[in-house]
Amino acid sequence: MAPIGKPFTDHSMGFLTWIVVGLVAGVLASLVMGGTGYGLIGDIIIGIAGAFIGGWIFRELGTTSPFGGLPGIIFVAFVGAVVLLFALRLIRRATYRVPPP
């Protein structure tokens, strides 16, 4: 029971929100970037990492999401996930170059 005057907070809901945001942002970013995705766990990880990258990008630009609440969080994570996937493709392309004959 929560003490009187202090609201009860359920920290598991925060974790579940991170998973849902990561999944939605990862799947949407994979679809936009023309890939098939990285599987359920991979898309969640890309979406969560994208949330950090998107948050950093938006903070550095001095702007906020055009949406509020959960849609705004998903939008920021989606932008970050697209940037992350773009960078991963550049790195993969640079590493898998076939040497000339």
C-alpha positions, -999 to 999 in steps of 0.1 A, spaced: 0 0 0 13 34 -9 20 59 19 -7 86 24 0 116 2 23 97 -22 9 82 -54 16 45 -61 38 41 -91 41 8 -110 75 6 -125 67 -25 -146 44 -3 -168 75 18 -177 93 -13 -188 63 -25 -208 61 9 -224 98 8 -235 91 -26 -251 60 -15 -269 77 18 -281 108 -2 -292 88 -27 -311 66 -2 -329 95 21 -338 118 -8 -348 92 -24 -371 81 9 -387 118 19 -393 125 -15 -408 96 -11 -432 105 25 -442 142 15 -448 130 -13 -471 143 -42 -450 126 -72 -436 135 -64 -400 157 -80 -375 132 -102 -358 111 -94 -328 140 -90 -303 162 -72 -329 134 -47 -338 128 -40 -301 165 -33 -295 167 -11 -326 136 8 -315 149 13 -279 183 24 -292 165 46 -317 146 63 -288 179 73 -273 193 85 -306 161 103 -316 160 120 -282 196 132 -286 189 144 -322 158 163 -312 175 178 -281 205 190 -302 182 205 -328 164 223 -300 130 210 -310 104 186 -297 81 160 -312 51 174 -331 29 150 -311 23 146 -274 22 116 -252 30 81 -264 26 89 -302 53 116 -297 76 91 -280 71 66 -308 78 93 -334 111 103 -317 121 66 -314 111 60 -350 133 89 -363 162 77 -342 157 41 -354 157 52 -391 190 71 -385 204 40 -367 194 17 -396 209 41 -421 242 41 -402 242 3 -399 237 0 -437 265 24 -444 288 4 -421 277 -29 -435 282 -17 -471 317 -4 -462 327 -37 -446 313 -61 -472 330 -45 -503 343 -70 -528 379 -63 -537 385 -56 -574 400 -86 -593 
